[in-house]
């Protein structure tokens, strides 16, 4: 009978550990950033680094949302102005502006954002399908919207954004 109790206790402990693992798997780790008054997020696993604004080399005959390219430790990285690409009003860069260097489809691409806000740990259950428009932009660039700290945050679909830019 003593063994049955130990087995029951072990089974219960294992069950609790499995529930904790399932719960942990459903937490998504994102990086939040601002564009104007809107807050967005991207999957932290796609970010290689976040750098301060640097000199960007202009490239002629490119779409207006491309700012140009930078040389990042020997790699030429195209730089996209996230505001322009998402159809938002362009603003001057500030001391808070940053470039998110992300790996998308086996290449590095930089995205200029107004400000990095924080690392966001958001349960998957708090992410909902994208409305037809989000913040006045086409939903094609938004994976979904997350409810976090009484705010709605758009989850940017970086892959779709890059595919649309034809950065090859």
Wavefront OBJ file of the C-alpha trace (Angstrom):
o trace
v 0.000 0.000 0.000
v 2.914 2.327 0.707
v 4.121 1.797 -2.871
v 0.690 2.743 -4.248
v 0.822 6.053 -2.391
v 4.315 6.778 -3.691
v 3.247 5.877 -7.215
v 0.191 8.114 -6.905
v 2.353 10.954 -5.559
v 4.872 10.523 -8.399
v 2.085 10.418 -10.965
v 0.588 13.598 -9.536
v 4.008 15.312 -9.489
v 4.658 14.259 -13.109
v 1.225 15.549 -14.111
v 1.940 18.933 -12.503
v 5.335 19.134 -14.267
v 3.736 18.310 -17.619
v 1.082 20.996 -17.082
v 3.849 23.515 -16.307
v 5.717 22.531 -19.493
v 2.558 22.953 -21.569
v 1.941 26.341 -20.006
v 5.530 27.462 -20.665
v 5.303 26.392 -24.316
v 2.318 28.660 -24.795
v 4.211 31.795 -23.768
v 5.621 33.732 -26.711
v 8.663 35.954 -26.320
v 8.472 39.114 -28.414
v 10.261 42.428 -28.706
v 7.982 45.451 -28.569
v 8.621 48.614 -30.545
v 6.858 51.840 -31.360
v 6.008 53.505 -34.625
v 4.407 56.829 -33.771
v 1.722 56.187 -31.156
v 1.243 52.555 -32.175
v 2.992 49.621 -30.524
v 4.006 46.507 -32.426
v 5.926 43.340 -31.690
v 8.089 40.790 -33.486
v 9.272 37.329 -32.507
v 12.473 37.703 -30.486
v 13.907 34.558 -32.119
v 14.100 36.294 -35.499
v 16.121 39.229 -34.161
v 19.885 38.901 -34.512
v 20.663 42.249 -32.918
v 19.362 45.735 -32.289
v 21.652 48.605 -33.258
v 21.562 52.363 -32.947
v 21.022 54.414 -36.064
v 24.084 54.519 -38.263
v 25.034 55.959 -41.641
v 22.943 54.362 -44.360
v 24.261 54.273 -47.915
v 21.678 55.447 -50.410
v 20.949 53.121 -53.323
v 19.385 54.720 -56.431
v 16.148 53.514 -58.027
v 14.747 51.736 -54.989
v 11.242 51.985 -53.529
v 10.745 54.825 -51.033
v 10.487 52.494 -48.025
v 14.103 51.356 -48.588
v 16.504 53.710 -46.860
v 19.532 52.016 -48.435
v 22.114 49.571 -47.088
v 24.598 49.341 -44.240
v 27.796 47.380 -43.864
v 27.400 45.296 -40.717
v 30.697 43.524 -39.991
v 31.281 42.784 -43.678
v 27.648 41.946 -44.511
v 25.642 44.286 -46.721
v 22.230 44.634 -45.050
v 19.244 46.307 -46.766
v 17.447 48.763 -44.469
v 13.668 49.186 -44.588
v 11.876 52.085 -42.948
v 9.077 50.265 -41.125
v 6.935 53.423 -40.943
v 7.024 53.927 -44.712
v 6.481 50.252 -45.485
v 3.406 50.102 -43.255
v 1.943 53.227 -44.851
v 2.525 55.515 -41.886
v 3.666 59.135 -42.017
v 7.442 59.429 -42.222
v 9.215 61.191 -39.356
v 12.796 62.242 -38.693
v 14.923 59.727 -36.826
v 15.562 60.484 -33.148
v 18.027 59.379 -30.479
v 15.543 56.568 -29.675
v 15.372 55.254 -33.263
v 16.831 51.787 -33.691
v 17.494 49.255 -36.431
v 16.254 45.729 -35.804
v 18.573 43.346 -37.647
v 16.482 40.287 -38.379
v 17.100 37.027 -40.155
v 14.340 36.403 -42.653
v 14.399 33.692 -45.317
v 18.138 33.058 -44.785
v 19.124 36.708 -45.172
v 19.664 39.683 -42.881
v 17.361 42.675 -43.203
v 17.287 45.810 -41.053
v 14.068 47.534 -40.003
v 14.076 51.077 -38.657
v 11.693 51.610 -35.736
v 11.027 54.691 -33.620
v 11.775 53.095 -30.280
v 12.256 49.712 -28.633
v 9.791 49.371 -25.773
v 10.458 46.079 -24.000
v 10.613 42.315 -24.161
v 7.036 41.060 -24.069
v 6.114 37.646 -22.677
v 2.645 37.046 -24.021
v 0.506 33.915 -23.692
v -0.560 32.490 -27.059
v -4.153 32.634 -25.861
v -3.854 36.449 -25.762
v -3.153 36.625 -29.500
v -6.162 36.927 -31.757
v -6.651 37.030 -35.529
v -5.934 40.322 -37.227
v -8.847 42.643 -37.928
v -9.297 43.665 -41.578
v -7.246 46.798 -40.881
v -5.009 47.522 -37.955
v -3.937 51.066 -37.164
v -4.943 52.156 -40.665
v -2.704 49.614 -42.412
v -3.415 46.492 -44.384
v -3.727 43.396 -42.242
v -1.522 41.473 -44.656
v 1.535 42.564 -42.642
v 0.086 41.670 -39.236
v 0.062 38.043 -37.937
v -2.389 38.877 -35.196
v -3.035 41.254 -32.367
v -1.984 40.619 -28.815
v -3.650 41.811 -25.640
v -0.913 42.868 -23.229
v -1.068 45.229 -20.228
v -4.440 46.654 -21.335
v -3.077 47.430 -24.811
v -3.570 45.934 -28.238
v -0.222 45.260 -29.924
v 0.159 44.262 -33.574
v 2.360 41.255 -34.272
v 4.230 42.146 -37.475
v 4.477 39.437 -40.125
v 8.118 40.037 -41.040
v 8.244 37.233 -43.612
v 5.299 38.666 -45.540
v 6.723 42.165 -45.318
v 10.066 41.041 -46.758
v 8.414 38.941 -49.492
v 6.425 41.996 -50.537
v 9.603 44.097 -50.656
v 11.293 41.565 -52.939
v 14.574 41.921 -51.053
v 16.551 39.214 -52.802
l 1 2 3 4 5 6 7 8 9 10 11 12 13 14 15 16 17 18 19 20 21 22 23 24 25 26 27 28 29 30 31 32 33 34 35 36 37 38 39 40 41 42 43 44 45 46 47 48 49 50 51 52 53 54 55 56 57 58 59 60 61 62 63 64 65 66 67 68 69 70 71 72 73 74 75 76 77 78 79 80 81 82 83 84 85 86 87 88 89 90 91 92 93 94 95 96 97 98 99 100 101 102 103 104 105 106 107 108 109 110 111 112 113 114 115 116 117 118 119 120 121 122 123 124 125 126 127 128 129 130 131 132 133 134 135 136 137 138 139 140 141 142 143 144 145 146 147 148 149 150 151 152 153 154 155 156 157 158 159 160 161 162 163 164 165 166 167 168
